[in-house]
Amino acid sequence: MQKLAQLINYGGSPRASINLALGAKAYAFIKRRGYVIPEDVRAICHDVMRHRIGLTYEAEAENVTTEQVINEVLNMVEVP
């Protein structure tokens, strides 16, 4: 994650994590489940976090997008 630290100026707030949890619950409900699975979080993560991550000027100069940063984070985090 050290590589990403140089690309991210600011990340999601506590409100982002609350909305991520609520969105995952809603997604699970739409899929007719009474519980959330990691794939539910992955399915909505881009929509919730896309506008909450601020990239550095270096990231913009390297044409790095928030989508790429989110994908990297999701790939690095182990699913319990």
C-alpha distance (Angstrom), angle and dihedral (degrees) to the residues before:
residue distance angle dihedral
M1 . . .
Q2 3.79 . .
K3 3.81 89.3 .
L4 3.80 90.6 56.0
A5 3.80 93.4 49.5
Q6 3.79 89.1 69.7
L7 3.80 91.8 52.0
I8 3.81 100.8 46.9
N9 3.79 120.4 76.0
Y10 3.82 94.7 178.7
G11 3.78 134.9 -7.7
G12 3.75 139.6 -155.3
S13 3.77 120.0 -48.1
P14 3.82 126.3 -132.2
R15 3.79 85.9 -91.4
A16 3.81 88.2 61.3
S17 3.79 91.5 57.3
I18 3.80 90.6 48.6
N19 3.80 90.8 51.7
L20 3.80 90.7 45.3
A21 3.80 89.7 56.3
L22 3.81 93.2 45.5
G23 3.79 91.7 47.2
A24 3.80 92.1 49.6
K25 3.82 90.1 51.2
A26 3.80 90.6 50.2
Y27 3.81 91.6 47.8
A28 3.81 90.9 50.5
F29 3.81 89.5 49.4
I30 3.81 90.8 52.2
K31 3.80 88.3 51.6
R32 3.85 87.9 53.2
R33 3.79 96.4 -110.4
G34 3.78 128.0 129.1
Y35 3.80 92.6 -150.3
V36 3.79 137.9 53.1
I37 3.79 123.4 -117.4
P38 3.83 127.0 -167.5
E39 3.80 91.1 -102.7
D40 3.81 88.9 62.3
V41 3.79 90.4 57.9
R42 3.80 91.5 46.6
A43 3.80 90.8 49.5
I44 3.80 94.5 58.1
C45 3.79 101.6 26.7
H46 3.80 95.1 94.1
D47 3.79 92.7 51.0
V48 3.80 93.5 49.0
M49 3.81 99.5 40.6
R50 3.82 103.0 33.8
H51 3.79 96.0 90.3
R52 3.82 95.7 33.1
I53 3.81 97.5 65.2
G54 3.78 117.9 81.2
L55 3.76 116.8 -157.8
T56 3.79 125.9 -146.4
Y57 3.78 123.5 -116.2
E58 3.80 88.3 -105.9
A59 3.80 90.4 58.2
E60 3.78 91.3 49.4
A61 3.81 90.6 48.6
E62 3.82 89.1 53.1
N63 3.84 90.8 47.7
V64 3.80 92.5 -117.6
T65 3.79 113.4 161.3
T66 3.77 130.0 -153.0
E67 3.81 87.3 -116.0
Q68 3.80 89.9 62.0
V69 3.80 92.0 47.4
I70 3.81 91.9 50.2
N71 3.81 90.6 48.3
E72 3.81 90.6 51.6
V73 3.80 92.0 50.5
L74 3.80 92.7 47.3
N75 3.81 90.5 49.7
M76 3.80 92.8 49.4
V77 3.81 97.5 49.0
E78 3.79 114.1 86.8
V79 3.78 115.8 -130.3
P80 3.81 111.3 -126.9
